[in-house]
Amino acid sequence: MEKLRGVGFPAEVLEGLLAYARHMHPREILLLLRGKISEGILWIKEFLIPPFAVHSEGFSSFSPWFLPLDPSIAGTVHSHPSGSLKPSVEDLNHFYGRVMVIVAHPYHSESDTAAYSKDGRRLPVITK
Ligand SMILES: [Zn+2]
């Protein structure tokens, strides 16, 4: 599998994501990401609400067992109302797909956004 060098967001996709996180704050959001890898960059095309998502304050979870095996799902994004961009141990234990994106309060720009690969490596977030 091609090694990822970064995660790319078209500006309007990132803005939509941050606006949704702002709207849901202080609740945590969890969405699935769909995208395409081009020259090592995973370009996010859209985000989807996972089936059977559970949303509550400070915690969001879903069971990947209920998800169809869908190779177009590239990973997940969830919010950290605490403002931290670091994944928790629980986050790393529930890794789904190839990337985990975290958006942190106050959800203003790509500087409130972090991406991680499955091995916990931080990947650059690119917007265009
Ligand atoms: Zn988290």
Residues whose N, C-alpha, C, O or C-beta is under 5 A from the ligand:
A	BS01	ZN	S88 D91
